[in-house]
């Protein structure tokens, strides 16, 4: 494996991780937006929406840069320079490494969100039965989706790795 391949794999792993973590950040913005009570300050409402849109745009740009424009990023940051050896002796395909990284990231998400899902379900029934309140199920839905995404990342890692590899090849072909 060359130094360039190593950096390509490393940057794409960071990109996948960013995608997964962005789901939580965007959900927190939406949660804040829905729970705020505005005291005749409509500017605050506009500010929150503007920050949410700005955050989404930044995530999309960084995601595109990390997953689909890795060659350009490696060239601009001169990541290949300064190494004594040109090759790292590993006989692993880049799709295999991306697949392993996707499995690990999916496993981390699954392990992180499954206890939270159980906690939210418990709190839902506790609020409904003990306190007689009408609880909301927003966090249950969010944790269920997050757990499902983690599971799907683990079980469909080869498809995701092939998709990322295909997209980056198309981007590299269009640049050259």
N, C-alpha and C positions, 0 to 999 in steps of 0.2 A: 504494500500500500504506500502510495506517495504521501508526502506532507500535505499536498493539496487535497487529496482524498480524505485524509484525516480531518482537516479543517472543514471540509464540506459536510462530513458526517456530524461533526461536533456542532456546527452551526444549525444544521437541520434538526438535531435533537433539541437544541435550545428553542427553535421555532415551534416544534410540537409542544414543548412544555409551556411556552407562552400562550398558545391557543387554549390549552386546557385551563390555565390559570386566569385567562381573560374572561372566561365564563363566570367565574366567581366575582370578579371585580364589576363586571357589567350588571350582574344580578344584584349586587349590593347597591349600585347606583339606582336601579329601578325600585328596589325595596325602600330606599331613602325617599325617593320621589313619591311613592305611594303612601308613605306613613306620615309625611310632614303635614302639619296643619299651618296654613299660611294665614298670618294675621295682617290682612290687607297689604301685603308686600308681594305684588305680582312680579317684581323684578327678581326676587329670589327664585321663584319658579323658573323663570327664563334662564337664570344663571345655572341652575342644576341641569336643565335640559342641554344648554350649551356645553357644559362640562362633560356630560354624558356623550354627546355627539363628538366632541373633540377627542375623548378617550377612545371611542370606537374607531375613529379615523386613524389615530396613532397606532392602535393595535393592528389595524388592517395593513397599514404601510409597513410596520415592522415585520409583521407576518409575511408579507409578500417579499420583503427584503431577505428574511432569514430562510424561508423555504424555497423560494423560486428564483432568487437572484444571488445565490451564494457565490457563484463564480465572480460576479461583479464586485461583491463585498470583499472577497479574498484578494482580488487585484487591487482595490482601492486602499485596503488596510495593510497591504504588503505582508500578509501573514505567512507567506512561504519563505520570506527572507530570514536569514540568521540561523539556519539549521546547517549543521556540518554534513549530515547525510541526507540524500534525496529520498530515500525509501525507508519505510518502516516495514519490517518483515512480518506481515500478517497475511494470511491467505484467506481472507474473509471478504465476501462481496459487500458492497455498500448497502444493497437491499437487505441483506441478512442483519447487518448492524442496525439499520433503521427499524427493522422488524423487532429486534431485541429491545431497542430503545422504546418502541411503541408499547411493547408488552410491559416493560418496567414502569413506564409512565401510567399506563392503564391500571396496573396493579396498585400503584401508589394512590391513584384517584379512587379506586374501588375500596381500598383499605381505609382511606381517609373518610369517605362519604358513607359507607355502610353503617358505622356506629352512629353517625349523625342522623341517618334516616331512621334507625331504630329509636333514637332519642326523641325525634320529632313526632313519630307515631305514638310513643308512650305519652308525651306531653299533650298531644291532641286528645287522646282518650281520657287522660287525667283531667284536663280542663272541662271536657264535656260531661264526664260522670261525677267528678268530685265537686267541682265548682259550679256546675250547671250553666256554664258560659257557652256561647256559640263560637268555638275557636276557628281560626283561619287555617287553611291547609296549604298555603303558599310555600312554606319551607319544606313541607313533606314532598310536594311536587318537585321543588328544586333539588332536594337531596336524592329523590328517586331518579331524576334525569341525570344527575351527576354520577350516581352509582351505575346506571345503565350505560353511560358513556364510557366509564372505566371498564366495565365488562366487555363492551363492544370493541374497545381498543385492544384489550387482551386477546379476544377471539378472532379479530379480523386484522391482525397486525400485518400480515403479508400483503393484503389488498391495499392498506394505507401506505406501506413502504413502496409498493409498485407505483401507486398513484403519484407519490412525491417524486420518485425517481423519474417517471415519465414526464411530469410537469417541468422538472429542472432540465431534462434533456431538451425539451421543446424550447425552453427559455434560452439555453446555451446555443442551440442551433439558430435561433432568430437573432442572437447577438452577433454571431460570427458571420 
